[in-house]
Amino acid sequence: MPSVAIPRPLARATAAALALGLAACAGETSPPEGSVSPAAAAMAPQAVMAAPIVQGQGLDFPAALAEAYATMAAYEDRAGDAGDAAFFRTKAMAAASTPVPEPESAPTGELERARAALMLSMSARDTLPEQLATAQAAYDCWANDVRVGTGITPIDCESLFRDTLRDIQARG
């Protein structure tokens, strides 16, 4: 599946939809002020994500990682994959706590090498937190896809991981 860039307004709509979804989980009945309607948030139900998931919001690494996982959960929800959406919601909650979760274990040799490269890039947590959060969420997505093995994914996690890690390494 080819990668396509998601326009910044759609990325913001996704973040707003996430806020709306989390508010619904908390029992609120009306959307938070400034949020986007569910119809607007569902503009690209099978979109392939492009790096980075979280852009220019000035977040620290734990907050950026929580948002990156939450964005993944929103995409999985729209794709109708409740299991993967729940996986990423759980990761988002863990990222918001201390200590921040490590990347998933590697189910294959290729993912083992990818995880090692990601771990070497962790020194960028303070300088490139949003890009590193995107890389970790994409890695976890890729590892989860391999582990689950459904073959149908709304996100090209491997490409997202590789592109984001390449960007981090070029800036580092």
Beta strands, then each sheet from edge to edge (+ up, - down):
end
